Amino acid sequence: MIYLADTANIEELRKLFYYFPLEGVTTNPTIIAQAGKPMSVILPELIEIVQDKMLHVQMISNKAEDMLREAKAYKAKYGLGNNYFAKIPVSEEGYRAMPMIKEAGINVTATAIFTQQQALVAARAGADWVAPYVNRLDNISSHGIEVVGNIVENIEYFGLSTKVLAASFKTVDQVHRVSMMGSHAATVNFEILERLRSHPMTDMSIEWFEKDAKGLYDIKF
């Protein structure tokens, strides 16, 4: 499973890209609002940080033709390449827009997925990635991890090229469990990415190493 950062906070991204093996960044209108900057400002900053990694940008238009125009406008204005993915919600107009955007040579990530069937329909419509929301399902007494597993199983069973990008996490354990379900990727916020890479016993071990090494590591470098 690969990791993406689910944030548009530039300082958070700079820190994460410094050490974490991220494969890209995902955004949505809520994330953009939290960053407190308009798209005209935030998008060039994200492109500079992401470089050749994946950049998933959500379309805000309601009609399929407008989604297509919006996706093409971002691609043309900022010279985006094959690492650019237009995020399309799985609405009636969204399903209609997916093959149109694919025909225009732009990658598609289907988002706001809550069921296995929504994901399968999106895959049939040409989506490169499908993004099920894990924690939001858990919050309504559903089973987000199980839905991710069902989607992965369907994709493998039918031999589809679509991949699963699990989203919406509140705990490290949720990320762990979707990885065990075979999710191809997870997009995770800054706080949880920081938590999942660390452990107090690791910090203690490093302290012990440094203490025990004193006076013994005498080779110059």
WODA-V349200 format. One record per residue. N is the residue number from 1. RES is the residue in one letter. PHI is phi in whole degrees, -180 to 180 (* if undefined). Layout:
# WODA-V349200
N:RES:PHI / N:RES:PHI
This chain:
# WODA-V349200
1:M:* / 2:I:-103 / 3:Y:-114 / 4:L:-125 / 5:A:-96 / 6:D:-98 / 7:T:-161 / 8:A:-119 / 9:N:-76 / 10:I:-65 / 11:E:-66 / 12:E:-61 / 13:L:-67 / 14:R:-60 / 15:K:-66 / 16:L:-64 / 17:F:-69 / 18:Y:-67 / 19:Y:-133 / 20:F:-90 / 21:P:-77 / 22:L:-75 / 23:E:-108 / 24:G:158 / 25:V:-136 / 26:T:-118 / 27:T:-135 / 28:N:-152 / 29:P:-58 / 30:T:-65 / 31:I:-65 / 32:I:-63 / 33:A:-62 / 34:Q:-66 / 35:A:-72 / 36:G:73 / 37:K:-134 / 38:P:-71 / 39:M:-58 / 40:S:-63 / 41:V:-96 / 42:I:-74 / 43:L:-63 / 44:P:-60 / 45:E:-66 / 46:L:-65 / 47:I:-61 / 48:E:-63 / 49:I:-75 / 50:V:-69 / 51:Q:57 / 52:D:-93 / 53:K:-79 / 54:M:-72 / 55:L:-131 / 56:H:-103 / 57:V:-118 / 58:Q:-82 / 59:M:-81 / 60:I:-108 / 61:S:-68 / 62:N:-100 / 63:K:-103 / 64:A:-57 / 65:E:-63 / 66:D:-72 / 67:M:-60 / 68:L:-63 / 69:R:-63 / 70:E:-64 / 71:A:-61 / 72:K:-69 / 73:A:-64 / 74:Y:-62 / 75:K:-62 / 76:A:-72 / 77:K:-64 / 78:Y:-110 / 79:G:60 / 80:L:-73 / 81:G:-109 / 82:N:-74 / 83:N:-88 / 84:Y:-96 / 85:F:-126 / 86:A:-85 / 87:K:-85 / 88:I:-125 / 89:P:-70 / 90:V:-86 / 91:S:-99 / 92:E:-57 / 93:E:-68 / 94:G:-65 / 95:Y:-60 / 96:R:-67 / 97:A:-74 / 98:M:-55 / 99:P:-66 / 100:M:-65 / 101:I:-69 / 102:K:-62 / 103:E:-64 / 104:A:-83 / 105:G:83 / 106:I:-116 / 107:N:-70 / 108:V:-128 / 109:T:-116 / 110:A:-83 / 111:T:-126 / 112:A:61 / 113:I:-95 / 114:F:-127 / 115:T:-138 / 116:Q:-62 / 117:Q:-69 / 118:Q:-59 / 119:A:-67 / 120:L:-66 / 121:V:-62 / 122:A:-62 / 123:A:-62 / 124:R:-67 / 125:A:-81 / 126:G:109 / 127:A:-63 / 128:D:-78 / 129:W:-129 / 130:V:-122 / 131:A:-117 / 132:P:-76 / 133:Y:-95 / 134:V:-75 / 135:N:-67 / 136:R:-65 / 137:L:-68 / 138:D:-60 / 139:N:-70 / 140:I:-111 / 141:S:62 / 142:S:-98 / 143:H:-130 / 144:G:-60 / 145:I:-63 / 146:E:-63 / 147:V:-62 / 148:V:-59 / 149:G:-61 / 150:N:-65 / 151:I:-66 / 152:V:-58 / 153:E:-62 / 154:N:-62 / 155:I:-61 / 156:E:-69 / 157:Y:-62 / 158:F:-92 / 159:G:65 / 160:L:-87 / 161:S:-88 / 162:T:-61 / 163:K:-119 / 164:V:-100 / 165:L:-116 / 166:A:-66 / 167:A:-138 / 168:S:65 / 169:F:-123 / 170:K:-120 / 171:T:-139 / 172:V:-63 / 173:D:-61 / 174:Q:-62 / 175:V:-63 / 176:H:-57 / 177:R:-70 / 178:V:-71 / 179:S:-65 / 180:M:-72 / 181:M:-83 / 182:G:91 / 183:S:-58 / 184:H:-72 / 185:A:-155 / 186:A:-138 / 187:T:-106 / 188:V:-133 / 189:N:-75 / 190:F:-58 / 191:E:-59 / 192:I:-74 / 193:L:-60 / 194:E:-64 / 195:R:-69 / 196:L:-73 / 197:R:-89 / 198:S:-117 / 199:H:-160 / 200:P:-59 / 201:M:-69 / 202:T:-64 / 203:D:-60 / 204:M:-64 / 205:S:-62 / 206:I:-63 / 207:E:-62 / 208:W:-64 / 209:F:-58 / 210:E:-64 / 211:K:-65 / 212:D:-71 / 213:A:-82 / 214:K:-57 / 215:G:80 / 216:L:-108 / 217:Y:-88 / 218:D:-106 / 219:I:-86 / 220:K:-73 / 221:F:-148
